Amino acid sequence: MHSATPYKTAILTLGVKQDKKSVFLKLQELRYLSYIFPIVQNQLAKYTEAMGGVMNYVLSTINSTTYFAPPLSANKNILYFQLFEEIKTLL
């Protein structure tokens, strides 16, 4: 990465010779991305951590006709009622 200061842009380049690809970002956009990256990374970690519990909930919900609450140990970042409604619209 290098900065083209007269234009206030950052140029990200990946690849080797003929396969080289570049992305031009304004420095303001780069600052924004560097700000939200830890937030997105944290959210992804929470969802990855909850995946096993969500799969168990989905498998137990498939045959159910009414909503039932997830176990107390379930991840609090997942909206299980909304997930139940989505499952029912797909079936």
Secondary structure, DSSP 4 states (H G I P E B T S, - for coil): -EEEGGGTEEEEEESSGGG-EEEEEEHHHHHHHHHHHHHHHHHHHHHHHHHHHHHHHHHHHTT-SS--PPPTTS-TTS-HHHHHHHHHHH-
